[in-house]
Amino acid sequence: MAKEGQCVRCLTQMEEGFIGDFSSGGYALQKWNPGQPEKSFWTGTKIRAEEQIPVRTLRCPKCGYLESYADSKNIAV
């Protein structure tokens, strides 16, 4: 069984990073949003900024497996 921070496929220590989310204003961190997406005329999708949680992603340098988390350990940027 993989320990915390180890790849579940090959048991290699994973490295932390993020997946950038591009918009007209530049790059930002991906953020998790609760509930189902709702359409917005102006932005495409309604977002409640106060409910968003930044997503951190771990990557295995050996096999490339990705694991993403939206938890209280994340720091808002």
C-alpha positions as CSV (number, residue, x, y, z in Angstrom):
1,M,0.0,0.0,0.0
2,A,1.3,3.5,-0.9
3,K,2.3,5.8,1.9
4,E,1.2,9.5,1.9
5,G,2.9,11.3,-1.0
6,Q,3.8,8.0,-2.8
7,C,2.4,7.1,-6.2
8,V,-0.3,4.4,-5.9
9,R,0.9,2.8,-9.1
10,C,4.7,2.5,-8.7
11,L,5.3,3.7,-5.1
12,T,7.7,6.5,-6.2
13,Q,7.7,9.7,-4.2
14,M,5.5,12.2,-5.9
15,E,6.3,15.9,-6.5
16,E,3.9,18.7,-5.7
17,G,2.9,21.2,-8.4
18,F,-0.2,22.8,-10.0
19,I,-2.2,22.8,-13.2
20,G,-2.5,26.4,-14.6
21,D,-5.8,27.6,-15.7
22,F,-5.6,30.2,-18.5
23,S,-8.0,33.1,-18.9
24,S,-7.9,36.4,-20.6
25,G,-6.2,37.9,-17.6
26,G,-3.3,35.3,-17.6
27,Y,-2.7,32.1,-15.7
28,A,-4.3,31.2,-12.3
29,L,-4.5,28.1,-10.2
30,Q,-7.3,25.7,-10.8
31,K,-10.0,25.9,-8.2
32,W,-12.7,23.4,-7.1
33,N,-16.3,24.6,-6.9
34,P,-19.1,22.9,-5.1
35,G,-22.4,21.8,-6.8
36,Q,-23.3,21.6,-10.4
37,P,-22.2,24.2,-12.9
38,E,-24.7,26.9,-13.8
39,K,-24.6,28.9,-17.0
40,S,-23.8,32.6,-16.8
41,F,-24.4,35.0,-19.7
42,W,-21.3,37.1,-18.9
43,T,-18.7,34.6,-17.8
44,G,-20.0,31.3,-19.2
45,T,-20.3,29.6,-15.8
46,K,-21.4,31.1,-12.5
47,I,-18.7,31.1,-9.8
48,R,-19.0,31.7,-6.1
49,A,-15.5,32.9,-5.3
50,E,-16.0,32.6,-1.5
51,E,-16.7,28.8,-1.9
52,Q,-13.7,28.0,-4.2
53,I,-10.8,25.8,-3.0
54,P,-7.5,25.9,-4.8
55,V,-6.4,22.5,-6.3
56,R,-3.0,21.1,-5.6
57,T,-1.7,18.4,-7.8
58,L,1.0,15.7,-7.2
59,R,2.8,14.1,-10.1
60,C,4.8,10.9,-10.2
61,P,8.2,11.6,-11.9
62,K,8.5,8.0,-12.8
63,C,5.2,7.0,-14.4
64,G,3.5,10.4,-14.8
65,Y,0.4,9.6,-12.7
66,L,-1.4,12.7,-11.4
67,E,-3.4,13.1,-8.2
68,S,-5.3,16.3,-7.4
69,Y,-6.6,17.5,-4.0
70,A,-8.8,20.4,-2.9
71,D,-8.3,20.5,0.8
72,S,-7.7,22.8,3.7
73,K,-3.9,22.4,3.2
74,N,-4.1,24.6,0.1
75,I,-3.0,28.2,0.3
76,A,-5.1,30.7,-1.6
77,V,-3.0,32.6,-4.1
